[in-house]
Amino acid sequence: MGALAPVGRPQRSRDARVPRGLGSASSGGAPPDHRHAQVSTAVALPTAAYLMASDDVGRWLLVRHRGRWQLPGGLVQRGESPLAAAERETSEETGLSLRAVELVIVAWVARRGHPGRLVFVFSAHLHTTAVRLQASELEAWRLSRPEEALRLLHPLIAERLKAARSGRRFVAQVPVR
């Protein structure tokens, strides 16, 4: 995932200006070289966070929830950061303690008939397959090559992951009315 900024490693921004509201409320905006603070700070919008965990041969961990394959993760709780939520939800769902490595995508996802939400996807290294599935919430798990995983995942997420994998920014025209 070459062009992505590793989580927790500050990098200088080309543009020193940071829009207000991206950092903590007290600072009036995070310094441009501290993007980690922006993904480890709580958000007030409906938000979900997921881990794209891949093993040594590049297969992604998928879990099946209500008949649909998805990345492990879930809703961000009040006062929680997307980064913490992705790691917590993955641990609850799979019994695995994984640490996010990179922020892969941030997207607003709105399906017809459902309220939209802000979605964060982080990458992580899957160091074990000793999955202990949360039976009350999930039906199955699997390891899939990225091409297969992209076919199994919801198209709105798969589309953005494809763009991120190719190094492109995802830009979509979204009607507002």
Order of alpha helices (4+ residues) and beta strands (2+ residues): alpha-beta-beta-beta-beta-alpha-beta-beta-beta-alpha-alpha
